[in-house]
Amino acid sequence: MRTPIAMGKIAADGTILKATPGITVNREITKGVLYGVNDDEDIGYKVILPDRLVSDGNYIVQLTTEIYEEDQDFVYTIIGLRYQSIRGFDVIIWANRAQTGRPIVPVYVPWHFVIYDIK
């Protein structure tokens, strides 16, 4: 079993609460089309990895998100990544508001990550 090479806990506003040194996170993700959002309103997080943390762009990322609270109700969240490279990746989180009759939309909530690399 390989041990994690990096990990972190990120606040909804993109602040790193705890993370492996050298990792940065911001809320300026790569432009792209997201379900339920206009092209100029991409919502998510960009994780930037320090040089030589991973050997190539095929490292393993494990993501976990906290539940989204809306109008004093808790809704399930879906988390995913895109544009994975040796420099980092984007993280998008959606609130699955189907049980409330509302559409699924990208949101900001606290989340966690663990990175593994098999060299």
Summary of the structure (lengths in Angstrom):
residues: 119
radius of gyration: 14.8
end to end distance: 12.5
largest distance: 46.1
contacts: 326
relative contact order: 0.29
helix: 5%
strand: 46%
